[in-house]
């Protein structure tokens, strides 16, 4: 699974999608890989060690495995890859293991549906009668006490049965606010590993891999200035954006290759704008639309509130990197299709509703000036 690449200090972990056998369930969309594998330097050596065959073989004994990291460090992708490697190694009869891949949000929503439909046996079978569970973003259990209690019982069952559990989180379990002490304790009972953005050596190699895969026409000597340009370690997603913009500059003006340090400084100027808070956007829409935040997040179908809610969702989608799923979570756990439809309807309304269009443009301009 782990292979060395040109630099002996770097390791390459090939990305693998779990093979879902009969009885498996997948309630999440796995992110697209930036490269064909995870390139790990010294900053991620603990992750490399986790993929050693002897470590994989004892994964269930050390469960729950919690992969910790900021957004876009690859924790979801590597959690799925880890389950893929484990399930294939744990299969002796050729029959794929039963895997359940879900997130804290999807677990909570499925639980709500099961309670309303009086279908708890099926819900519990899906999440407990499996060989391994991948649970994404456990910090999103915050504020959901019923879901936390159900997950606590689910973890106790899986661990007592010797099943494999892999979770991802934004912080160490004990540092996650909004989770009850018992659930924090259960997630802390196994192995926790932090995933870091690529360090200097991994960054250079990753930039080269991205450039090669996308056929950007970048020369090897043009990579180091870009890899050296960051004061803080960027994520793979940010590196991909930087190398694409760099290749665009080179096509527009090949002479920049002769003074890469100056060109890269301009290229990265503004690469890290202050992150916009979706709540601030929603509150601004409330003020402009004369509705309260409670009304906007509530179940009301009053036209003025629906109009404001749709605009808030649309602006958050435009101005931030929030997914439809995470936007739905901000609005009383609405599902991603509801958010998607609201955004589409708002976009159509903007073409004919001049008042809505003025509010949209005013808010968009305001938040652009703050970046």
Secondary structure as the mmCIF struct_conf table of DSSP 4:
data_model
#
loop_
_struct_conf.conf_type_id
_struct_conf.id
_struct_conf.beg_label_comp_id
_struct_conf.beg_label_asym_id
_struct_conf.beg_label_seq_id
_struct_conf.end_label_comp_id
_struct_conf.end_label_asym_id
_struct_conf.end_label_seq_id
STRN STRN1 UNK A 2 UNK A 4
BEND BEND1 UNK A 6 UNK A 7
TURN_TY1_P TURN_TY1_P1 UNK A 8 UNK A 9
STRN STRN2 UNK A 11 UNK A 14
HELX_LH_PP_P HELX_LH_PP_P1 UNK A 17 UNK A 19
TURN_TY1_P TURN_TY1_P2 UNK A 22 UNK A 23
STRN STRN3 UNK A 25 UNK A 26
BEND BEND2 UNK A 28 UNK A 28
HELX_LH_PP_P HELX_LH_PP_P2 UNK A 29 UNK A 33
BEND BEND3 UNK A 34 UNK A 36
STRN STRN4 UNK A 37 UNK A 40
HELX_RH_3T_P HELX_RH_3T_P1 UNK A 42 UNK A 44
HELX_RH_AL_P HELX_RH_AL_P1 UNK A 45 UNK A 50
TURN_TY1_P TURN_TY1_P3 UNK A 51 UNK A 51
BEND BEND4 UNK A 52 UNK A 52
HELX_RH_AL_P HELX_RH_AL_P2 UNK A 53 UNK A 57
TURN_TY1_P TURN_TY1_P4 UNK A 58 UNK A 59
HELX_RH_3T_P HELX_RH_3T_P2 UNK A 60 UNK A 62
HELX_LH_PP_P HELX_LH_PP_P3 UNK A 63 UNK A 63
BEND BEND5 UNK A 64 UNK A 64
STRN STRN5 UNK A 65 UNK A 68
BEND BEND6 UNK A 70 UNK A 70
TURN_TY1_P TURN_TY1_P5 UNK A 71 UNK A 72
BEND BEND7 UNK A 73 UNK A 74
HELX_RH_AL_P HELX_RH_AL_P3 UNK A 75 UNK A 89
TURN_TY1_P TURN_TY1_P6 UNK A 90 UNK A 90
BEND BEND8 UNK A 92 UNK A 94
HELX_LH_PP_P HELX_LH_PP_P4 UNK A 95 UNK A 98
STRN STRN6 UNK A 99 UNK A 103
HELX_RH_AL_P HELX_RH_AL_P4 UNK A 104 UNK A 116
TURN_TY1_P TURN_TY1_P7 UNK A 117 UNK A 118
HELX_RH_AL_P HELX_RH_AL_P5 UNK A 120 UNK A 128
BEND BEND9 UNK A 129 UNK A 131
STRN STRN7 UNK A 132 UNK A 136
HELX_RH_3T_P HELX_RH_3T_P3 UNK A 138 UNK A 141
TURN_TY1_P TURN_TY1_P8 UNK A 142 UNK A 143
HELX_RH_AL_P HELX_RH_AL_P6 UNK A 145 UNK A 160
TURN_TY1_P TURN_TY1_P9 UNK A 161 UNK A 162
STRN STRN8 UNK A 164 UNK A 169
BEND BEND10 UNK A 170 UNK A 171
HELX_RH_3T_P HELX_RH_3T_P4 UNK A 173 UNK A 175
TURN_TY1_P TURN_TY1_P10 UNK A 177 UNK A 178
BEND BEND11 UNK A 179 UNK A 179
HELX_RH_AL_P HELX_RH_AL_P7 UNK A 181 UNK A 188
BEND BEND12 UNK A 189 UNK A 190
STRN STRN9 UNK A 192 UNK A 194
HELX_RH_AL_P HELX_RH_AL_P8 UNK A 200 UNK A 213
TURN_TY1_P TURN_TY1_P11 UNK A 214 UNK A 215
HELX_RH_3T_P HELX_RH_3T_P5 UNK A 220 UNK A 222
HELX_RH_AL_P HELX_RH_AL_P9 UNK A 223 UNK A 228
BEND BEND13 UNK A 231 UNK A 232
HELX_LH_PP_P HELX_LH_PP_P5 UNK A 233 UNK A 235
HELX_RH_AL_P HELX_RH_AL_P10 UNK A 236 UNK A 252
HELX_RH_3T_P HELX_RH_3T_P6 UNK A 254 UNK A 259
HELX_RH_AL_P HELX_RH_AL_P11 UNK A 260 UNK A 268
TURN_TY1_P TURN_TY1_P12 UNK A 269 UNK A 272
HELX_LH_PP_P HELX_LH_PP_P6 UNK A 273 UNK A 277
HELX_RH_AL_P HELX_RH_AL_P12 UNK A 278 UNK A 289
TURN_TY1_P TURN_TY1_P13 UNK A 290 UNK A 290
HELX_RH_AL_P HELX_RH_AL_P13 UNK A 293 UNK A 297
BEND BEND14 UNK A 298 UNK A 299
HELX_RH_AL_P HELX_RH_AL_P14 UNK A 303 UNK A 319
BEND BEND15 UNK A 320 UNK A 320
HELX_RH_AL_P HELX_RH_AL_P15 UNK A 324 UNK A 330
TURN_TY1_P TURN_TY1_P14 UNK A 331 UNK A 333
HELX_RH_AL_P HELX_RH_AL_P16 UNK A 336 UNK A 350
TURN_TY1_P TURN_TY1_P15 UNK A 351 UNK A 352
HELX_RH_AL_P HELX_RH_AL_P17 UNK A 354 UNK A 369
TURN_TY1_P TURN_TY1_P16 UNK A 370 UNK A 370
#
